[in-house]
Structure formats: structure tokens, C-alpha cells
Amino acid sequence: MKNNKFDKLIEILKDMQSALLAYSGGVDSTFLLKALQISGIKTLSVTAVSETTPSGDILMAKKMSSEFGVEHRIIKTEELSLEEFVNNTPDRCFFCKDELFKKLSGIASSEGFRCVLDGSNVDDTSDFRPGRIAATKYNVRSPLIEVEISKKEVRELSRQFGLPTWDKPSSPCLSSRFPYGQRITKEALRRVEKAEDFLRSLGFHEIRVRDHNGSARIEVGEDEIELLLMPEKRKIISETLKSFGYKFISVDLDGYKTGSMNRTIGRG
């Protein structure tokens, strides 16, 4: 496969000689893990687990690390112990990433890995991403940004490599489902994950359940809104989400939009 950006990516990785990857099991980091495998450098993939992590991502991270023959490790992060995080201000993501990168940097330093990497792509530089500040603080490198690979290119190259994540929906941490200023709790995180897992079981592809103090605002792809509103689907969704503790169930008629909570701070 000939691709100038990918060739440059491999060159950059080889120059590193060894790397620790913050591996979420998502589209971007799985593609970067594949590139690390191809580069042949010493690699450790590390997946952070907390109440904010979708459980399906953990399974994918274990599976792909095993298939690529890359050493994989799971660590626990404690962002819910940080008041700055649970208070859910617009810079919440900084405190989460600060907690993560501090731990990864410690592992890299003690075990002799020259670089800590994340899977951010060039599209992330145009979005509101406080976590990028934490990456800079700990000298975390983002090779996909360095070679200007976009999300679309990540998906296309992943498809060419036959990676199962090539068309996987984006899966940010569950804390992104709450409006800024609404306190994040373990109970609310569990409620969101159960609701989204249920909707996926009904066949919806790209979905978010935004939690507004116990009211659910469902986002699905525009092409799936009519399916969501079919009487039989609507009834079972309402009944099931209410059994999880939601008092009111609504549908966002604009459909799924990444980072839709940023509208409340004028950035979405």
C-alpha cells in the first residue's frame, strides 16, 4: 500500500525507537497501534479504565493488542476523585487527561519507553479539546497530527488494512454526555452506558444519550430518526430508559452531532 503520509508516519515512529501508546480501542488509536506494529519498535499499549470508560472499548483494546502481538496493560484512573473533574466545567477534559498522562509518563520513565503517544488526528486541532493542553504538559506526541492525517484518512487506511474499527462509531468518554456544570456521578455514568447499550441492541449505529439532570435527550444519525420514532420502537425505548431512572425521554431532531454539548459555551 503506497501512501506518502503513512510512509512518513512509519518513519517518525521508527525514529522514536520505543513508545507507550495511550490505547482506547477506538478508531484512531487502533490505527496508530497497527502503524506501531508495522514500524517494529518496542511498544506498550496502555488502556485506562474508570467509570467513564465504555466497557466495549476495553474489550476491543484487549482484542486488538493481542491480535497485533503488542504487550497490553490496563491501568485504573481516578478522575472521579477530582473535584475539578466531577464539577464538569468546560475544561473538564484537561483534568481527565492530566490524570491519564501523568500515570503514563511515570510508566514510560520507569520502564524505558522514549515516547508517550496518543491517537489524536489533525481534525482534533480544530475542535475544543482542553485535553490537548495536558498532552503538551507531559510532552505526549500525536503522530497522526504530525503527519496531518485526518479522521477520514484514518478510516480509509484502516479499511485498507482490514481493521475492524475502520467504521466503528466514535466513542468518547461517558462524561461527555453531561451539560457543563452538571455534576458527574457514578450512578449517572452507569445510567448513560446502560441506555446507550440498549439503543445499540436495537440496531442504532451512531448514538448518544445526553443526560440533563435525569432527562434523556437521544441523538441518533439523521437517517435513523424516523426509525427511532416508530411507535413500537418509541414505546419500548421510553419504557426501558425510564426503568433505568430517566424521568423524561426526548429526541434531538437535529440528529447526532459530535461535541453537541459545546453549544452551551458557544463552541458547538
C-alpha positions in Angstrom: 0.0 0.0 0.0 1.5 3.3 -1.1 0.6 6.4 0.9 3.0 9.2 1.5 1.5 10.2 4.8 1.6 6.7 6.1 5.2 6.2 4.9 6.1 9.4 6.8 4.2 8.1 9.9 6.3 4.9 9.9 9.5 7.0 9.6 8.5 9.1 12.6 7.7 6.0 14.7 11.0 4.3 13.8 12.9 7.3 14.9 11.3 7.0 18.3 12.8 3.6 18.9 10.2 2.8 21.6 6.8 4.1 22.5 4.0 3.8 25.0 0.6 4.3 23.4 -2.5 5.6 25.3 -4.8 3.0 23.7 -8.5 3.5 24.0 -9.6 0.8 21.5 -11.1 3.4 19.2 -10.6 4.1 15.5 -7.6 6.4 15.8 -5.6 4.7 18.4 -6.2 1.2 16.8 -4.8 2.6 13.5 -1.8 4.0 15.3 -1.3 0.7 17.1 -1.2 -1.0 13.7 1.4 1.5 12.5 3.5 0.9 15.6 3.3 -2.9 14.9 4.5 -2.3 11.3 7.3 0.0 12.5 8.7 -2.8 14.6 9.7 -0.6 17.5 9.3 -1.6 21.1 5.7 -0.8 22.0 3.4 -1.0 25.1 -0.3 -0.2 24.7 -2.0 1.0 27.9 -5.7 1.3 28.4 -7.0 3.4 31.2 -10.2 2.2 32.9 -12.6 4.1 35.1 -16.3 4.6 35.4 -16.2 7.0 32.4 -14.9 4.3 30.1 -17.4 2.5 27.8 -16.9 -1.2 28.5 -16.9 -2.2 24.8 -13.8 -0.1 24.3 -11.9 -2.1 26.9 -12.8 -5.4 25.1 -11.7 -4.0 21.8 -8.4 -2.8 23.2 -7.6 -6.2 24.7 -8.6 -8.0 21.4 -6.6 -5.8 19.0 -3.4 -5.7 21.2 -3.5 -9.5 21.3 -4.0 -9.8 17.6 -1.1 -7.3 16.8 1.1 -9.1 19.3 1.7 -5.9 21.3 2.1 -6.0 25.1 -1.1 -4.6 26.6 -1.7 -3.2 30.1 -4.8 -1.9 31.9 -4.5 0.8 34.5 -7.0 2.4 36.7 -7.5 6.2 36.6 -9.2 8.1 39.4 -10.7 11.2 37.7 -13.9 10.9 39.7 -11.9 11.6 42.8 -11.0 15.0 41.4 -13.5 17.8 42.2 -12.2 19.8 39.2 -13.4 16.9 37.0 -16.8 16.0 38.7 -17.8 19.7 38.8 -17.8 19.4 35.0 -16.5 22.8 33.9 -15.7 23.3 30.2 -12.1 22.4 30.9 -13.1 19.0 32.5 -11.2 17.1 29.8 -7.9 18.7 30.9 -8.2 17.1 34.4 -9.0 13.7 32.9 -6.1 13.7 30.5 -3.8 15.2 33.1 -4.6 12.2 35.4 -4.0 9.8 32.5 -0.8 11.3 31.0 0.8 11.7 34.5 0.4 8.0 35.0 1.5 7.0 31.5 4.6 9.3 31.7 5.5 7.6 35.0 5.3 4.2 33.4 7.3 5.3 30.4 10.0 6.8 32.5 10.4 3.8 34.8 10.3 1.2 32.1 12.5 2.9 29.5 10.0 4.0 26.8 11.2 7.0 24.9 7.9 8.5 23.9 4.3 8.6 25.1 1.8 8.8 22.2 -1.9 9.4 21.8 -4.2 8.9 18.8 -5.3 12.4 18.2 -5.7 13.2 14.5 -5.4 16.5 12.7 -9.2 17.2 12.8 -8.9 17.4 16.6 -6.9 20.5 16.4 -9.9 22.5 15.1 -12.2 21.3 17.9 -12.4 22.4 21.5 -10.1 20.0 23.2 -8.8 21.0 26.6 -7.1 17.6 26.9 -4.5 18.8 24.3 -3.1 21.1 26.9 -2.4 18.2 29.2 -0.8 16.4 26.3 1.6 19.3 25.8 2.3 19.5 29.6 3.6 15.9 29.6 5.2 16.0 26.1 2.8 13.5 24.7 3.3 13.2 21.0 0.4 12.8 18.5 2.0 11.3 15.3 -1.3 11.4 13.3 -1.3 15.2 13.8 2.4 15.4 13.0 1.8 13.9 9.5 -1.6 15.7 9.2 -3.7 12.5 8.9 -7.5 13.3 9.2 -10.2 11.1 10.6 -11.4 10.3 7.1 -7.9 9.2 6.1 -7.6 7.1 9.3 -10.9 5.3 8.4 -9.8 4.7 4.8 -6.4 3.4 5.7 -7.9 1.3 8.5 -10.3 -0.2 5.9 -7.4 -1.0 3.6 -5.6 -2.8 6.5 -8.8 -4.7 7.3 -9.1 -3.3 10.8 -12.5 -4.0 12.3 -12.5 -0.4 13.7 -12.5 1.3 10.3 -16.2 2.1 10.5 -16.5 2.0 14.3 -18.5 5.0 15.7 -16.6 7.5 17.8 -16.7 6.6 21.4 -15.6 9.4 23.7 -15.7 9.0 27.5 -19.1 8.9 29.0 -18.6 12.2 30.9 -19.2 13.9 27.5 -22.9 13.1 27.8 -23.5 15.8 30.5 -24.0 19.5 30.1 -21.2 21.6 31.6 -22.0 22.5 35.2 -23.9 19.3 35.9 -22.1 17.2 38.4 -20.8 13.8 37.2 -21.6 10.8 39.4 -21.0 7.1 39.1 -24.8 6.5 39.1 -25.4 8.9 36.2 -22.5 7.4 34.2 -23.9 3.9 34.6 -27.4 5.1 33.6 -26.0 6.6 30.4 -24.0 3.5 29.4 -27.0 1.2 30.0 -29.2 3.4 27.9 -26.7 3.6 25.0 -26.1 -0.2 25.1 -29.8 -0.7 25.0 -30.2 1.5 21.9 -27.3 -0.3 20.2 -29.1 -3.6 20.9 -32.0 -2.2 18.8 -29.7 -1.7 15.9 -28.9 2.1 16.1 -25.4 2.8 14.9 -24.2 6.3 16.0 -26.0 7.3 19.2 -25.6 9.4 22.3 -27.8 9.7 25.3 -27.3 13.2 26.7 -28.2 13.3 30.4 -29.9 16.5 31.5 -30.3 16.0 35.3 -32.2 12.8 34.8 -33.9 13.6 31.5 -32.6 11.8 28.4 -32.0 13.6 25.1 -31.4 10.9 22.5 -29.2 11.7 19.5 -29.1 9.3 16.5 -28.0 9.7 13.0 -30.4 11.8 10.9 -31.1 8.7 8.7 -32.2 6.8 11.9 -34.5 9.4 13.4 -37.6 8.0 11.7 -36.8 4.5 12.9 -36.4 5.9 16.5 -39.9 7.5 16.3 -41.7 4.4 15.0 -44.5 3.7 17.6 -43.3 0.3 18.6 -39.7 1.4 19.0 -40.6 4.6 20.7 -42.7 2.8 23.3 -40.0 0.2 24.3 -37.3 2.9 24.4 -39.4 5.1 26.6 -40.3 2.3 29.0 -36.7 0.9 29.2 -34.9 4.2 29.7 -37.4 5.1 32.4 -36.7 1.8 34.1 -33.0 3.0 34.2 -34.1 6.1 36.1 -34.8 8.7 33.5 -38.0 10.7 34.1 -38.4 12.2 30.7 -37.2 11.0 27.3 -36.7 13.3 24.3 -35.3 13.1 20.8 -32.9 15.7 19.3 -34.4 16.4 15.9 -31.1 17.7 14.6 -29.7 14.2 14.9 -26.3 13.1 16.3 -23.6 15.8 16.4 -20.2 15.3 17.8 -19.5 17.6 20.7 -23.0 18.9 20.8 -22.6 19.9 24.5 -20.2 22.5 23.3 -23.1 24.6 22.0 -23.8 25.7 25.6 -20.4 27.5 25.7 -20.6 28.8 22.1 -18.2 26.3 20.6 -20.5 23.8 19.0 
